[in-house]
Structure formats: structure tokens, C-alpha cells
Amino acid sequence: MRELPNNWTDIRRSWPVLKLYQRLETVVAFLLTVVISIVIVIALYRLIVQVVDVLVLQALNPLDHAVFQAVFGEIMTLLIALEFNHTLRYAVAGELGIIQTRVVILIAQLALARKVIVVDLQGISPAAIASLAALAIALGVAYWLIGAGSERAPHTEQPGMP
């Protein structure tokens, strides 16, 4: 099966020989990249506005727990969107499989870390805390198992991948 192109020059050169589904994958991944990029820009703007408003105009203490949760929750959301957008590069390039799954698990771990940062620990039940802990362990074990499986398989080095 022919690999999908990974840059615009390759896409234009390979377009006539790509199968219909490969063309669809390329177009969808590109559109998702554009949409997520717009979301990232808007989220960055809102983060800057919130930081200026909360920390400068209202002169709140950045070490206050509620301020810390709000600011770092938004920063983590932005990091999750950036990582998701970066992952779409692999979809455009056709680099799917074991690497793709590891990246999705890493994004889930980032989302879980964000949840732990923004959750009010006094306001949730011990069962909910235990659920977050179990999810963290499950994601860590899944990541480790996939990593151990990829070491047994022939390994191709991916830029920017652990």
C-alpha cells in the first residue's frame, strides 16, 4: 500500500496516484488541522486575556489555589490541543499504528493531568479520586505495554516521538 505524502510538495506530486480514501484522509486531516489551529489561537488569546485580567487588573495572587487551577487548567487545555494538532501530522503522513496509539494515550494522560489540576479535591467523593487514580494507572500500564510491544516489533524512528 502506498504511503500518504507528508508535506504539500509530496501531496501535490502524489495526488493523481492516491486512492480515493487516501485523498479523503489527507483532506480530512488537513481540515482538522486548520480547525484545531483556529481553536488553539482563540484559546491562547483567551488565556492571555484571563491572565492579564486576573493577575494584573484584579491583582490576585497567582499562588492562590483557585487562580492557579484556572490558569493552569487553561494552559493544559492549550497543550492538549497542541499535541492533538501535532498528532494529525501523522494522520496526513499515513504514519499510523503503534506510534499513533501511544500518542493518543499520551494525550489522554495530559487530559487526566489537567483534570487532576482543576478538580477541587474537597468537593469530590473518595470514589471519584480512586477512579482518577485507577485511570492514571491504567493509562500508564497501557502506554508501557504498547512501548514494550513496539520494542519487539521492527522499530522505525519517528521524529519527536519517545
C-alpha positions as CSV (number, residue, x, y, z in Angstrom):
1,M,0.0,0.0,0.0
2,R,1.3,3.4,-1.0
3,E,2.2,5.7,1.9
4,L,0.4,9.0,2.2
5,P,2.5,12.1,1.5
6,N,3.8,14.2,4.4
7,N,4.2,17.7,3.0
8,W,2.5,19.9,0.4
9,T,5.0,19.2,-2.3
10,D,4.6,15.4,-1.9
11,I,0.8,15.8,-1.7
12,R,0.6,17.7,-5.0
13,R,3.0,15.3,-6.7
14,S,1.2,12.2,-5.4
15,W,-2.4,13.4,-5.6
16,P,-3.1,11.8,-9.0
17,V,-1.9,8.3,-7.8
18,L,-3.6,8.4,-4.4
19,K,-6.6,6.2,-3.9
20,L,-9.9,7.9,-3.1
21,Y,-9.8,7.0,0.6
22,Q,-6.2,8.3,0.9
23,R,-7.3,11.6,-0.7
24,L,-10.2,11.7,1.8
25,E,-7.8,11.0,4.7
26,T,-5.5,13.7,3.6
27,V,-8.2,16.3,3.2
28,V,-9.9,15.5,6.5
29,A,-6.6,15.6,8.4
30,F,-5.8,19.0,6.8
31,L,-9.2,20.4,7.7
32,L,-9.0,19.1,11.2
33,T,-5.5,20.7,11.5
34,V,-6.9,24.1,10.3
35,V,-9.9,23.9,12.7
36,I,-7.7,22.9,15.7
37,S,-5.2,25.6,14.8
38,I,-8.0,28.1,15.0
39,V,-9.1,26.7,18.4
40,I,-5.5,27.0,19.6
41,V,-5.2,30.6,18.6
42,I,-8.5,31.5,20.2
43,A,-7.6,29.6,23.4
44,L,-4.2,31.3,23.5
45,Y,-5.9,34.7,23.2
46,R,-8.4,33.9,25.9
47,L,-5.6,32.6,28.2
48,I,-3.6,35.8,27.7
49,V,-6.7,37.9,28.4
50,Q,-7.6,35.9,31.5
51,V,-4.0,36.1,32.9
52,V,-3.9,39.9,32.3
53,D,-7.3,40.3,33.8
54,V,-6.9,38.1,36.9
55,L,-3.2,38.7,37.7
56,V,-2.7,42.3,36.6
57,L,-6.1,44.1,36.7
58,Q,-7.6,42.3,39.7
59,A,-4.2,41.9,41.3
60,L,-4.9,38.4,42.5
61,N,-2.2,36.2,44.0
62,P,-1.0,33.6,41.4
63,L,-0.3,31.2,44.2
64,D,-4.0,31.3,45.3
65,H,-5.4,27.8,44.7
66,A,-8.4,28.9,42.7
67,V,-6.3,31.2,40.5
68,F,-3.7,28.5,40.0
69,Q,-6.4,26.0,39.0
70,A,-8.0,28.3,36.5
71,V,-4.8,29.5,34.8
72,F,-3.1,26.1,34.6
73,G,-6.3,24.4,33.6
74,E,-6.4,26.6,30.5
75,I,-2.7,26.1,29.9
76,M,-3.2,22.4,30.0
77,T,-6.2,22.6,27.6
78,L,-4.0,24.5,25.2
79,L,-1.2,21.9,25.5
80,I,-3.7,19.1,24.8
81,A,-4.9,20.9,21.7
82,L,-1.3,21.5,20.5
83,E,-0.5,17.8,21.0
84,F,-3.7,16.7,19.2
85,N,-2.8,19.0,16.3
86,H,0.7,17.6,16.2
87,T,-0.8,14.1,16.1
88,L,-2.8,15.0,13.0
89,R,0.6,15.3,11.2
90,Y,0.9,11.6,11.5
91,A,-2.5,11.0,10.0
92,V,-1.6,13.2,7.0
93,A,1.6,11.3,6.6
94,G,0.0,7.9,6.9
95,E,2.2,7.0,9.9
96,L,-0.5,5.1,11.8
97,G,-0.3,2.1,14.0
98,I,1.6,1.6,17.2
99,I,3.0,5.1,17.3
100,Q,-0.4,6.6,16.8
101,T,-1.8,4.7,19.7
102,R,1.0,5.7,22.0
103,V,0.4,9.4,21.1
104,V,-3.4,9.0,21.8
105,I,-2.6,7.5,25.2
106,L,-0.2,10.4,26.0
107,I,-2.9,12.9,25.1
108,A,-5.3,11.1,27.4
109,Q,-2.7,11.3,30.1
110,L,-2.4,15.0,29.5
111,A,-6.2,15.4,29.8
112,L,-6.1,13.4,33.0
113,A,-3.4,15.6,34.4
114,R,-5.5,18.6,33.5
115,K,-8.4,17.1,35.4
116,V,-6.3,16.5,38.5
117,I,-5.1,20.1,38.4
118,V,-8.5,21.7,38.1
119,V,-10.6,19.4,40.3
120,D,-11.5,20.6,43.8
121,L,-10.4,17.7,45.9
122,Q,-12.5,18.7,48.9
123,G,-15.6,18.8,46.6
124,I,-15.5,15.3,45.2
125,S,-16.0,11.9,46.7
126,P,-13.2,9.4,47.6
127,A,-14.6,7.1,44.9
128,A,-14.1,9.8,42.2
129,I,-10.5,10.3,43.4
130,A,-9.9,6.5,43.3
131,S,-11.4,6.5,39.8
132,L,-8.9,9.1,38.7
133,A,-6.1,7.1,40.3
134,A,-7.2,3.9,38.6
135,L,-7.4,5.7,35.2
136,A,-3.9,7.1,35.7
137,I,-2.6,3.6,36.4
138,A,-4.5,2.1,33.5
139,L,-3.1,4.7,31.1
140,G,0.4,4.2,32.4
141,V,0.2,0.4,32.1
142,A,-1.3,0.7,28.5
143,Y,1.5,3.1,27.5
144,W,4.1,0.7,29.0
145,L,2.6,-2.3,27.3
146,I,2.4,-0.6,23.9
147,G,6.0,0.5,24.4
148,A,7.1,-3.0,25.3
149,G,5.3,-4.3,22.2
150,S,6.9,-1.8,19.9
151,E,10.4,-2.8,21.2
152,R,9.7,-6.4,20.0
153,A,8.5,-5.2,16.6
154,P,10.8,-3.7,13.9
155,H,11.3,-0.1,15.1
156,T,11.3,2.8,12.7
157,E,12.5,6.1,14.3
158,Q,9.8,8.8,14.3
159,P,10.9,12.4,14.8
160,G,9.6,13.9,18.0
161,M,8.3,10.5,19.3
162,P,9.6,8.9,22.6
